[in-house]
Amino acid sequence: MDFSAVKVGRSDTTIVSLGAPVNTDKADADFYIAPDESYMILASPNRGGFGSGDLFVSYRSKDRRWTQPLNLGPAVNTPGWEWGPAVTPDGRYLIFSRMSSASDSASDRLYWVRIDHMLHSLRATP
């Protein structure tokens, strides 16, 4: 089975669901996929966590399926809403947005955190 997100043909492009556990019927969004497709970071308000919406990481397994998303933890997530993940080209830093409350859009801020070591340690999590 092919787990690609987009299939590009000569005359058409088809979007294909990645399936569970990445795609759900909830409002998961803001997917960042590493250039080598070894992991993705996504924002979700529906997977539990520290706040209104947290950032999670899913890894590509040897059989090309995506693993159950893992919460990036308190170094990234807060009681607020984290979203819009991007990783610097060198793979060392995560840049993301945070809104301290859903009713206060003026609280939107950009943040950055070292992510390479965090990704390595989360990948080793059973």
N, CA, C and O atoms as a GROMACS GRO file, in nm:
protein
  504
    1MET      N    1   0.084  -0.118   0.000
    1MET     CA    2   0.000   0.000   0.000
    1MET      C    3   0.088   0.123   0.000
    1MET      O    4   0.189   0.127   0.070
    2ASP      N    5   0.052   0.223  -0.076
    2ASP     CA    6   0.129   0.346  -0.086
    2ASP      C    7   0.076   0.446   0.016
    2ASP      O    8  -0.045   0.471   0.020
    3PHE      N    9   0.164   0.504   0.097
    3PHE     CA   10   0.124   0.600   0.200
    3PHE      C   11   0.164   0.741   0.162
    3PHE      O   12   0.189   0.823   0.251
    4SER      N   13   0.171   0.772   0.034
    4SER     CA   14   0.206   0.905  -0.011
    4SER      C   15   0.090   1.000   0.013
    4SER      O   16  -0.026   0.959   0.019
    5ALA      N   17   0.121   1.128   0.028
    5ALA     CA   18   0.018   1.228   0.049
    5ALA      C   19  -0.034   1.282  -0.082
    5ALA      O   20  -0.151   1.318  -0.093
    6VAL      N   21   0.052   1.290  -0.183
    6VAL     CA   22   0.013   1.347  -0.311
    6VAL      C   23   0.067   1.258  -0.422
    6VAL      O   24   0.184   1.220  -0.421
    7LYS      N   25  -0.018   1.227  -0.517
    7LYS     CA   26   0.025   1.153  -0.635
    7LYS      C   27   0.012   1.246  -0.755
    7LYS      O   28  -0.097   1.294  -0.785
    8VAL      N   29   0.122   1.270  -0.822
    8VAL     CA   30   0.122   1.362  -0.935
    8VAL      C   31   0.134   1.280  -1.063
    8VAL      O   32   0.230   1.205  -1.081
    9GLY      N   33   0.037   1.295  -1.151
    9GLY     CA   34   0.038   1.228  -1.280
    9GLY      C   35   0.062   1.328  -1.391
    9GLY      O   36   0.081   1.447  -1.365
   10ARG      N   37   0.060   1.281  -1.513
   10ARG     CA   38   0.084   1.369  -1.628
   10ARG      C   39  -0.026   1.473  -1.643
   10ARG      O   40  -0.001   1.584  -1.688
   11SER      N   41  -0.149   1.436  -1.605
   11SER     CA   42  -0.260   1.529  -1.628
   11SER      C   43  -0.341   1.561  -1.502
   11SER      O   44  -0.434   1.641  -1.508
   12ASP      N   45  -0.305   1.500  -1.390
   12ASP     CA   46  -0.386   1.523  -1.270
   12ASP      C   47  -0.303   1.500  -1.145
   12ASP      O   48  -0.201   1.430  -1.148
   13THR      N   49  -0.346   1.561  -1.035
   13THR     CA   50  -0.285   1.541  -0.905
   13THR      C   51  -0.393   1.492  -0.810
   13THR      O   52  -0.502   1.549  -0.804
   14THR      N   53  -0.364   1.386  -0.736
   14THR     CA   54  -0.459   1.327  -0.644
   14THR      C   55  -0.403   1.335  -0.503
   14THR      O   56  -0.288   1.297  -0.479
   15ILE      N   57  -0.484   1.383  -0.411
   15ILE     CA   58  -0.444   1.387  -0.270
   15ILE      C   59  -0.492   1.258  -0.205
   15ILE      O   60  -0.608   1.220  -0.219
   16VAL      N   61  -0.401   1.191  -0.135
   16VAL     CA   62  -0.431   1.062  -0.073
   16VAL      C   63  -0.413   1.074   0.078
   16VAL      O   64  -0.312   1.126   0.125
   17SER      N   65  -0.511   1.027   0.154
   17SER     CA   66  -0.502   1.030   0.300
   17SER      C   67  -0.384   0.946   0.347
   17SER      O   68  -0.356   0.840   0.291
   18LEU      N   69  -0.315   0.995   0.449
   18LEU     CA   70  -0.208   0.918   0.511
   18LEU      C   71  -0.263   0.811   0.604
   18LEU      O   72  -0.189   0.722   0.647
   19GLY      N   73  -0.390   0.819   0.635
   19GLY     CA   74  -0.454   0.720   0.720
   19GLY      C   75  -0.418   0.735   0.866
   19GLY      O   76  -0.338   0.821   0.905
   20ALA      N   77  -0.478   0.649   0.946
   20ALA     CA   78  -0.449   0.649   1.090
   20ALA      C   79  -0.306   0.598   1.109
   20ALA      O   80  -0.261   0.513   1.032
   21PRO      N   81  -0.235   0.646   1.205
   21PRO     CA   82  -0.279   0.732   1.314
   21PRO      C   83  -0.260   0.882   1.288
   21PRO      O   84  -0.288   0.963   1.376
   22VAL      N   85  -0.214   0.919   1.169
   22VAL     CA   86  -0.188   1.061   1.142
   22VAL      C   87  -0.316   1.135   1.108
   22VAL      O   88  -0.348   1.237   1.170
   23ASN      N   89  -0.390   1.087   1.010
   23ASN     CA   90  -0.517   1.150   0.974
   23ASN      C   91  -0.627   1.099   1.065
   23ASN      O   92  -0.642   0.979   1.086
   24THR      N   93  -0.705   1.192   1.117
   24THR     CA   94  -0.821   1.158   1.198
   24THR      C   95  -0.939   1.239   1.146
   24THR      O   96  -0.924   1.318   1.053
   25ASP      N   97  -1.053   1.221   1.206
   25ASP     CA   98  -1.169   1.301   1.166
   25ASP      C   99  -1.174   1.431   1.247
   25ASP      O  100  -1.274   1.503   1.244
   26LYS      N  101  -1.067   1.462   1.318
   26LYS     CA  102  -1.058   1.582   1.400
   26LYS      C  103  -0.987   1.693   1.323
   26LYS      O  104  -0.962   1.681   1.203
   27ALA      N  105  -0.953   1.800   1.392
   27ALA     CA  106  -0.895   1.918   1.329
   27ALA      C  107  -0.742   1.920   1.335
   27ALA      O  108  -0.683   2.023   1.366
   28ASP      N  109  -0.677   1.808   1.306
   28ASP     CA  110  -0.531   1.807   1.300
   28ASP      C  111  -0.490   1.891   1.179
   28ASP      O  112  -0.554   1.886   1.074
   29ALA      N  113  -0.382   1.968   1.194
   29ALA     CA  114  -0.346   2.061   1.087
   29ALA      C  115  -0.198   2.099   1.095
   29ALA      O  116  -0.123   2.048   1.178
   30ASP      N  117  -0.158   2.190   1.007
   30ASP     CA  118  -0.025   2.249   1.009
   30ASP      C  119   0.086   2.144   1.006
   30ASP      O  120   0.173   2.142   1.093
   31PHE      N  121   0.081   2.058   0.908
   31PHE     CA  122   0.179   1.950   0.896
   31PHE      C  123   0.310   2.002   0.839
   31PHE      O  124   0.312   2.068   0.736
   32TYR      N  125   0.419   1.972   0.906
   32TYR     CA  126   0.554   1.995   0.852
   32TYR      C  127   0.613   1.857   0.829
   32TYR      O  128   0.619   1.776   0.922
   33ILE      N  129   0.658   1.830   0.707
   33ILE     CA  130   0.720   1.701   0.677
   33ILE      C  131   0.866   1.726   0.645
   33ILE      O  132   0.898   1.809   0.560
   34ALA      N  133   0.955   1.654   0.714
   34ALA     CA  134   1.099   1.668   0.692
   34ALA      C  135   1.132   1.640   0.545
   34ALA      O  136   1.066   1.559   0.480
   35PRO      N  137   1.233   1.708   0.492
   35PRO     CA  138   1.269   1.688   0.350
   35PRO      C  139   1.295   1.543   0.313
   35PRO      O  140   1.266   1.502   0.201
   36ASP      N  141   1.349   1.464   0.406
   36ASP     CA  142   1.374   1.322   0.377
   36ASP      C  143   1.255   1.233   0.415
   36ASP      O  144   1.263   1.111   0.405
   37GLU      N  145   1.146   1.295   0.458
   37GLU     CA  146   1.022   1.227   0.498
   37GLU      C  147   1.041   1.128   0.612
   37GLU      O  148   0.965   1.032   0.624
   38SER      N  149   1.141   1.151   0.696
   38SER     CA  150   1.165   1.061   0.810
   38SER      C  151   1.074   1.093   0.929
   38SER      O  152   1.053   1.008   1.015
   39TYR      N  153   1.021   1.214   0.934
   39TYR     CA  154   0.929   1.252   1.041
   39TYR      C  155   0.840   1.365   0.994
   39TYR      O  156   0.870   1.432   0.895
   40MET      N  157   0.731   1.385   1.066
   40MET     CA  158   0.645   1.501   1.044
   40MET      C  159   0.606   1.557   1.179
   40MET      O  160   0.597   1.485   1.279
   41ILE      N  161   0.583   1.686   1.181
   41ILE     CA  162   0.534   1.754   1.301
   41ILE      C  163   0.396   1.810   1.265
   41ILE      O  164   0.378   1.869   1.159
   42LEU      N  165   0.300   1.790   1.355
   42LEU     CA  166   0.166   1.837   1.328
   42LEU      C  167   0.108   1.902   1.452
   42LEU      O  168   0.150   1.875   1.564
   43ALA      N  169   0.011   1.989   1.430
   43ALA     CA  170  -0.060   2.056   1.539
   43ALA      C  171  -0.195   1.987   1.557
   43ALA      O  172  -0.262   1.953   1.460
   44SER      N  173  -0.233   1.966   1.683
   44SER     CA  174  -0.361   1.901   1.710
   44SER      C  175  -0.419   1.948   1.842
   44SER      O  176  -0.348   1.954   1.943
   45PRO      N  177  -0.547   1.980   1.842
   45PRO     CA  178  -0.616   2.009   1.967
   45PRO      C  179  -0.686   1.886   2.025
   45PRO      O  180  -0.754   1.895   2.126
   46ASN      N  181  -0.669   1.771   1.960
   46ASN     CA  182  -0.753   1.656   1.991
   46ASN      C  183  -0.679   1.533   2.039
   46ASN      O  184  -0.740   1.427   2.052
   47ARG      N  185  -0.552   1.543   2.067
   47ARG     CA  186  -0.476   1.424   2.105
   47ARG      C  187  -0.433   1.428   2.252
   47ARG      O  188  -0.348   1.350   2.294
   48GLY      N  189  -0.492   1.518   2.329
   48GLY     CA  190  -0.449   1.534   2.467
   48GLY      C  191  -0.321   1.616   2.472
   48GLY      O  192  -0.264   1.649   2.367
   49GLY      N  193  -0.277   1.649   2.588
   49GLY     CA  194  -0.154   1.725   2.596
   49GLY      C  195  -0.158   1.833   2.701
   49GLY      O  196  -0.225   1.821   2.804
   50PHE      N  197  -0.085   1.940   2.673
   50PHE     CA  198  -0.064   2.045   2.772
   50PHE      C  199  -0.162   2.160   2.762
   50PHE      O  200  -0.179   2.235   2.858
   51GLY      N  201  -0.228   2.175   2.647
   51GLY     CA  202  -0.313   2.293   2.632
   51GLY      C  203  -0.418   2.280   2.524
   51GLY      O  204  -0.462   2.171   2.489
   52SER      N  205  -0.456   2.396   2.470
   52SER     CA  206  -0.561   2.404   2.370
   52SER      C  207  -0.525   2.329   2.242
   52SER      O  208  -0.611   2.265   2.181
   53GLY      N  209  -0.401   2.336   2.203
   53GLY     CA  210  -0.351   2.267   2.086
   53GLY      C  211  -0.201   2.248   2.101
   53GLY      O  212  -0.131   2.343   2.135
   54ASP      N  213  -0.153   2.130   2.078
   54ASP     CA  214  -0.011   2.098   2.097
   54ASP      C  215   0.053   2.053   1.966
   54ASP      O  216  -0.016   2.021   1.870
   55LEU      N  217   0.185   2.052   1.966
   55LEU     CA  218   0.261   1.999   1.854
   55LEU      C  219   0.305   1.856   1.886
   55LEU      O  220   0.345   1.826   1.998
   56PHE      N  221   0.297   1.770   1.785
   56PHE     CA  222   0.328   1.628   1.796
   56PHE      C  223   0.423   1.590   1.684
   56PHE      O  224   0.430   1.657   1.582
   57VAL      N  225   0.497   1.481   1.704
   57VAL     CA  226   0.585   1.428   1.600
   57VAL      C  227   0.544   1.284   1.570
   57VAL      O  228   0.512   1.207   1.660
   58SER      N  229   0.546   1.250   1.440
   58SER     CA  230   0.524   1.114   1.395
   58SER      C  231   0.642   1.076   1.307
   58SER      O  232   0.688   1.157   1.226
   59TYR      N  233   0.692   0.955   1.323
   59TYR     CA  234   0.809   0.909   1.247
   59TYR      C  235   0.766   0.811   1.139
   59TYR      O  236   0.665   0.742   1.152
   60ARG      N  237   0.844   0.806   1.033
   60ARG     CA  238   0.820   0.709   0.926
   60ARG      C  239   0.889   0.579   0.966
   60ARG      O  240   1.009   0.578   0.991
   61SER      N  241   0.814   0.471   0.972
   61SER     CA  242   0.871   0.342   1.009
   61SER      C  243   0.932   0.274   0.886
   61SER      O  244   0.918   0.322   0.774
   62LYS      N  245   0.999   0.162   0.909
   62LYS     CA  246   1.064   0.091   0.798
   62LYS      C  247   0.966   0.045   0.693
   62LYS      O  248   1.001   0.034   0.575
   63ASP      N  249   0.841   0.017   0.734
   63ASP     CA  250   0.740  -0.024   0.636
   63ASP      C  251   0.668   0.094   0.572
   63ASP      O  252   0.566   0.077   0.505
   64ARG      N  253   0.722   0.216   0.592
   64ARG     CA  254   0.674   0.341   0.533
   64ARG      C  255   0.545   0.394   0.595
   64ARG      O  256   0.488   0.491   0.544
   65ARG      N  257   0.498   0.334   0.702
   65ARG     CA  258   0.380   0.385   0.772
   65ARG      C  259   0.426   0.492   0.872
   65ARG      O  260   0.543   0.496   0.911
   66TRP      N  261   0.333   0.577   0.912
   66TRP     CA  262   0.362   0.679   1.013
   66TRP      C  263   0.329   0.623   1.151
   66TRP      O  264   0.228   0.554   1.168
   67THR      N  265   0.414   0.654   1.249
   67THR     CA  266   0.392   0.608   1.386
   67THR      C  267   0.287   0.693   1.456
   67THR      O  268   0.251   0.801   1.409
   68GLN      N  269   0.239   0.643   1.569
   68GLN     CA  270   0.146   0.719   1.653
   68GLN      C  271   0.214   0.851   1.692
   68GLN      O  272   0.326   0.847   1.743
   69PRO      N  273   0.151   0.966   1.669
   69PRO     CA  274   0.213   1.093   1.705
   69PRO      C  275   0.244   1.104   1.854
   69PRO      O  276   0.163   1.065   1.938
   70LEU      N  277   0.363   1.157   1.885
   70LEU     CA  278   0.407   1.178   2.022
   70LEU      C  279   0.410   1.327   2.052
   70LEU      O  280   0.455   1.407   1.969
   71ASN      N  281   0.362   1.364   2.169
   71ASN     CA  282   0.364   1.504   2.211
   71ASN      C  283   0.508   1.552   2.226
   71ASN      O  284   0.592   1.481   2.282
   72LEU      N  285   0.538   1.673   2.175
   72LEU     CA  286   0.674   1.728   2.186
   72LEU      C  287   0.709   1.772   2.328
   72LEU      O  288   0.823   1.808   2.354
   73GLY      N  289   0.613   1.770   2.418
   73GLY     CA  290   0.643   1.794   2.559
   73GLY      C  291   0.648   1.940   2.599
   73GLY      O  292   0.623   2.029   2.518
   74PRO      N  293   0.680   1.964   2.727
   74PRO     CA  294   0.673   2.099   2.785
   74PRO      C  295   0.780   2.195   2.735
   74PRO      O  296   0.769   2.315   2.758
   75ALA      N  297   0.882   2.146   2.667
   75ALA     CA  298   0.981   2.238   2.609
   75ALA      C  299   0.919   2.316   2.493
   75ALA      O  300   0.969   2.421   2.454
   76VAL      N  301   0.809   2.263   2.437
   76VAL     CA  302   0.740   2.327   2.325
   76VAL      C  303   0.597   2.365   2.363
   76VAL      O  304   0.556   2.479   2.341
   77ASN      N  305   0.524   2.273   2.420
   77ASN     CA  306   0.380   2.291   2.443
   77ASN      C  307   0.349   2.352   2.579
   77ASN      O  308   0.417   2.326   2.678
   78THR      N  309   0.245   2.435   2.581
   78THR     CA  310   0.201   2.508   2.700
   78THR      C  311   0.049   2.496   2.712
   78THR      O  312  -0.013   2.428   2.631
   79PRO      N  313  -0.012   2.559   2.812
   79PRO     CA  314  -0.158   2.562   2.818
   79PRO      C  315  -0.221   2.639   2.701
   79PRO      O  316  -0.342   2.629   2.680
   80GLY      N  317  -0.143   2.714   2.627
   80GLY     CA  318  -0.193   2.788   2.511
   80GLY      C  319  -0.208   2.698   2.390
   80GLY      O  320  -0.231   2.578   2.402
   81TRP      N  321  -0.196   2.759   2.272
   81TRP     CA  322  -0.216   2.690   2.145
   81TRP      C  323  -0.089   2.703   2.062
   81TRP      O  324  -0.054   2.814   2.020
   82GLU      N  325  -0.020   2.593   2.038
   82GLU     CA  326   0.100   2.592   1.954
   82GLU      C  327   0.061   2.543   1.815
   82GLU      O  328  -0.018   2.449   1.801
   83TRP      N  329   0.115   2.607   1.712
   83TRP     CA  330   0.077   2.574   1.574
   83TRP      C  331   0.184   2.624   1.477
   83TRP      O  332   0.278   2.692   1.517
   84GLY      N  333   0.167   2.591   1.350
   84GLY     CA  334   0.254   2.642   1.244
   84GLY      C  335   0.398   2.596   1.251
   84GLY      O  336   0.488   2.680   1.237
   85PRO      N  337   0.426   2.467   1.271
   85PRO     CA  338   0.564   2.423   1.284
   85PRO      C  339   0.643   2.431   1.154
   85PRO      O  340   0.590   2.407   1.046
   86ALA      N  341   0.769   2.464   1.167
   86ALA     CA  342   0.866   2.459   1.056
   86ALA      C  343   1.002   2.430   1.119
   86ALA      O  344   1.029   2.470   1.232
   87VAL      N  345   1.085   2.360   1.047
   87VAL     CA  346   1.219   2.327   1.096
   87VAL      C  347   1.320   2.395   1.006
   87VAL      O  348   1.304   2.396   0.884
   88THR      N  349   1.426   2.450   1.066
   88THR     CA  350   1.529   2.518   0.989
   88THR      C  351   1.596   2.418   0.893
   88THR      O  352   1.598   2.298   0.920
   89PRO      N  353   1.651   2.468   0.782
   89PRO     CA  354   1.711   2.378   0.683
   89PRO      C  355   1.819   2.286   0.738
   89PRO      O  356   1.840   2.177   0.685
   90ASP      N  357   1.888   2.328   0.844
   90ASP     CA  358   1.992   2.240   0.902
   90ASP      C  359   1.933   2.135   0.996
   90ASP      O  360   2.007   2.052   1.049
   91GLY      N  361   1.800   2.137   1.018
   91GLY     CA  362   1.733   2.038   1.100
   91GLY      C  363   1.752   2.054   1.249
   91GLY      O  364   1.718   1.965   1.326
   92ARG      N  365   1.807   2.167   1.291
   92ARG     CA  366   1.839   2.184   1.433
   92ARG      C  367   1.732   2.256   1.515
   92ARG      O  368   1.722   2.232   1.635
   93TYR      N  369   1.653   2.343   1.453
   93TYR     CA  370   1.560   2.427   1.530
   93TYR      C  371   1.418   2.419   1.475
   93TYR      O  372   1.396   2.419   1.354
   94LEU      N  373   1.325   2.412   1.568
   94LEU     CA  374   1.183   2.418   1.537
   94LEU      C  375   1.138   2.562   1.558
   94LEU      O  376   1.166   2.622   1.663
   95ILE      N  377   1.070   2.617   1.461
   95ILE     CA  378   1.010   2.750   1.472
   95ILE      C  379   0.860   2.728   1.467
   95ILE      O  380   0.810   2.654   1.381
   96PHE      N  381   0.786   2.791   1.558
   96PHE     CA  382   0.642   2.770   1.565
   96PHE      C  383   0.575   2.892   1.624
   96PHE      O  384   0.641   2.982   1.676
   97SER      N  385   0.444   2.895   1.615
   97SER     CA  386   0.364   3.004   1.672
   97SER      C  387   0.295   2.956   1.798
   97SER      O  388   0.268   2.837   1.816
   98ARG      N  389   0.269   3.051   1.885
   98ARG     CA  390   0.196   3.021   2.008
   98ARG      C  391   0.097   3.133   2.034
   98ARG      O  392   0.130   3.251   2.023
   99MET      N  393  -0.025   3.093   2.068
   99MET     CA  394  -0.127   3.188   2.110
   99MET      C  395  -0.161   3.151   2.254
   99MET      O  396  -0.197   3.037   2.281
  100SER      N  397  -0.148   3.246   2.345
  100SER     CA  398  -0.166   3.213   2.486
  100SER      C  399  -0.311   3.177   2.520
  100SER      O  400  -0.335   3.103   2.615
  101SER      N  401  -0.407   3.229   2.443
  101SER     CA  402  -0.546   3.189   2.463
  101SER      C  403  -0.620   3.206   2.332
  101SER      O  404  -0.585   3.291   2.250
  102ALA      N  405  -0.722   3.125   2.311
  102ALA     CA  406  -0.798   3.128   2.187
  102ALA      C  407  -0.868   3.262   2.167
  102ALA      O  408  -0.898   3.300   2.054
  103SER      N  409  -0.895   3.334   2.275
  103SER     CA  410  -0.966   3.460   2.264
  103SER      C  411  -0.872   3.580   2.246
  103SER      O  412  -0.919   3.692   2.230
  104ASP      N  413  -0.742   3.558   2.250
  104ASP     CA  414  -0.647   3.668   2.246
  104ASP      C  415  -0.551   3.652   2.128
  104ASP      O  416  -0.436   3.610   2.145
  105SER      N  417  -0.599   3.685   2.006
  105SER     CA  418  -0.515   3.669   1.888
  105SER      C  419  -0.395   3.762   1.892
  105SER      O  420  -0.298   3.740   1.819
  106ALA      N  421  -0.399   3.866   1.974
  106ALA     CA  422  -0.285   3.957   1.986
  106ALA      C  423  -0.168   3.890   2.057
  106ALA      O  424  -0.056   3.942   2.059
  107SER      N  425  -0.194   3.773   2.115
  107SER     CA  426  -0.087   3.705   2.188
  107SER      C  427  -0.003   3.615   2.097
  107SER      O  428   0.089   3.549   2.143
  108ASP      N  429  -0.036   3.612   1.965
  108ASP     CA  430   0.043   3.530   1.872
  108ASP      C  431   0.189   3.573   1.876
  108ASP      O  432   0.220   3.692   1.865
  109ARG      N  433   0.276   3.478   1.891
  109ARG     CA  434   0.420   3.504   1.893
  109ARG      C  435   0.491   3.391   1.823
  109ARG      O  436   0.439   3.279   1.817
  110LEU      N  437   0.608   3.419   1.769
  110LEU     CA  438   0.693   3.314   1.714
  110LEU      C  439   0.793   3.271   1.820
  110LEU      O  440   0.844   3.352   1.896
  111TYR      N  441   0.820   3.141   1.823
  111TYR     CA  442   0.914   3.083   1.917
  111TYR      C  443   1.009   2.991   1.842
  111TYR      O  444   0.979   2.947   1.730
  112TRP      N  445   1.121   2.962   1.901
  112TRP     CA  446   1.212   2.863   1.845
  112TRP      C  447   1.273   2.784   1.958
  112TRP      O  448   1.293   2.835   2.068
  113VAL      N  449   1.304   2.658   1.928
  113VAL     CA  450   1.362   2.568   2.026
  113VAL      C  451   1.450   2.469   1.951
  113VAL      O  452   1.421   2.433   1.837
  114ARG      N  453   1.556   2.427   2.014
  114ARG     CA  454   1.643   2.325   1.954
  114ARG      C  455   1.564   2.195   1.947
  114ARG      O  456   1.511   2.149   2.048
  115ILE      N  457   1.556   2.135   1.830
  115ILE     CA  458   1.470   2.018   1.811
  115ILE      C  459   1.546   1.892   1.776
  115ILE      O  460   1.493   1.782   1.795
  116ASP      N  461   1.668   1.901   1.725
  116ASP     CA  462   1.737   1.780   1.675
  116ASP      C  463   1.756   1.676   1.784
  116ASP      O  464   1.730   1.557   1.761
  117HIS      N  465   1.800   1.716   1.901
  117HIS     CA  466   1.819   1.620   2.011
  117HIS      C  467   1.684   1.567   2.060
  117HIS      O  468   1.671   1.448   2.093
  118MET      N  469   1.585   1.654   2.066
  118MET     CA  470   1.452   1.615   2.110
  118MET      C  471   1.394   1.510   2.015
  118MET      O  472   1.336   1.411   2.060
  119LEU      N  473   1.409   1.530   1.885
  119LEU     CA  474   1.358   1.433   1.788
  119LEU      C  475   1.427   1.298   1.803
  119LEU      O  476   1.363   1.194   1.792
  120HIS      N  477   1.557   1.301   1.827
  120HIS     CA  478   1.632   1.177   1.845
  120HIS      C  479   1.584   1.103   1.969
  120HIS      O  480   1.565   0.981   1.964
  121SER      N  481   1.564   1.173   2.079
  121SER     CA  482   1.522   1.106   2.202
  121SER      C  483   1.377   1.057   2.193
  121SER      O  484   1.346   0.951   2.246
  122LEU      N  485   1.288   1.132   2.128
  122LEU     CA  486   1.150   1.086   2.113
  122LEU      C  487   1.142   0.964   2.021
  122LEU      O  488   1.058   0.876   2.043
  123ARG      N  489   1.227   0.957   1.919
  123ARG     CA  490   1.227   0.842   1.828
  123ARG      C  491   1.261   0.714   1.907
  123ARG      O  492   1.213   0.606   1.873
  124ALA      N  493   1.342   0.727   2.011
  124ALA     CA  494   1.382   0.612   2.092
  124ALA      C  495   1.276   0.574   2.194
  124ALA      O  496   1.289   0.471   2.261
  125THR      N  497   1.170   0.655   2.208
  125THR     CA  498   1.063   0.628   2.304
  125THR      C  499   0.984   0.505   2.258
  125THR      O  500   0.940   0.500   2.143
  126PRO      N  501   0.968   0.408   2.347
  126PRO     CA  502   0.893   0.287   2.308
  126PRO      C  503   0.747   0.315   2.283
  126PRO      O  504   0.671   0.224   2.250
   0.00000   0.00000   0.00000
